[in-house]
Amino acid sequence: MACEEYCFETRLLHNKHKMDAATGAVSVPIQHASTFHQFDIDQFGKFDYARSLNPTREALEDVISELEGGVKGFAFSSGMAAISTAFLLLSAGDHVVITEDVYGGTYRMITQVLTRFGIEHTFIDMTDLDQVKHAIKPNTKAFYVETPSNPLLKVTDIQAVSQLAKEVNALTFVDNTILTPALQKPLELGADVVLHSATKFLSGHSDVVAGLAVVKDEGLAGRLAFLQNSFGAVLGVQDAWLVLRGLKTLHVRLDQSQKSAFTIAQFLQSQPLVEKVYYPGFENHPQYDILQSQANGAGAVLSFELADEAAVRSFVSNVKIPVFAVSLGAVESILSYPAKMSHAAMPQAEREKRGIKNSLLRLSVGLENSDDLMKDFSQALEQINQKRLVFERGE
Ligand SMILES: *Cc1c(COP(=O)(O)O)cnc(C)c1O
């Protein structure tokens, strides 16, 4: 595909912060100063106090803004800090239409914190545009989309939801953590605010917690800058540097992990002990066409169901290569148990309503050899089989 000026992978490296203007350093300098001397009592410089702005964080904010096609980026101390600060764009009495299988932390924020401040919400299946329309109220001020969603990998039509939002003068927020701007650009599809847990694919090495936001409208940029400074949940400079370093390899990491994810998803699909595989790269995925039209790939996260919780317990205790952990988007494959990890903040009844069963596992595919991973999964599945046989024979 033709790119305007430079393609994405080139822009990861050749951007405004490719080198330090003062020294030619090819890595962004880490500026630890919390405050900056002012040379003129009437005219302060660009930097005055590091919560408001500092050069290292600014470099990351510039880079993510360019990659997402926005006008301004913002770096926060975590994905949840980015999401929570973006929610502060709302006021008491406002209403949010939100995707039902949203990240557990976002669920907690909207149900247990924002409600105390008089911000209402309606959870819906965002893949159904009729439900989206019916959820709109006179006070709807925001639509909150996560696509593909976590952990069921449902795909929402960003353009269609943004269009509905515009018709009622509401903002569209998109959590782009799972696909990243390497594969999906929500601002180009009509969204107003893109949010990230940069803890995941953007940094990619399980060594930093960070969040980002990007907007494409100058007015909104001003409001979010004010909130970032007021709330103060900014990203530290060491962490900003780690995200900048991780970003340089985003394209190759995601490309490789995505290839393996497709192979592994197919492999799991062919296993009799795997009841169901959720992967938006499958042609029979219910929203395959929407994904194809709005993203350049299906990403490296998939989920699968085993027979029951006992099978999950056996699989998890026998699998050797992936780490069994919270999180996703790292160089190492991460196997998670949504019911007890990412979605533990959601009561079981709410989880089950959303199809997040106790027999569901999520896999974020890393950079290991995919044959090694499949061999490992085979042996772990085999052990479930053996347990079953022992059980059936009544031993
Ligand atoms: C991890 C995650 C978050 C929260 O980010 P933190 O960096 O952990 O605060 C939000 N959304 C999605 C989709 C995530 O995976």
The ligand as an ORCA input file, in Angstrom:
! r2SCAN-3c Opt
* xyz 0 1
  C      -4.413     -2.673     30.374
  C      -5.526     -1.992     29.709
  C      -6.015     -0.771     30.186
  C      -5.487     -0.124     31.454
  O      -4.162      0.294     31.319
  P      -3.106      0.373     32.547
  O      -1.860      0.808     31.872
  O      -3.036     -1.001     33.125
  O      -3.650      1.352     33.512
  C      -7.029     -0.152     29.479
  N      -7.553     -0.714     28.380
  C      -7.117     -1.883     27.886
  C      -7.726     -2.447     26.657
  C      -6.090     -2.561     28.531
  O      -5.668     -3.728     28.058
*
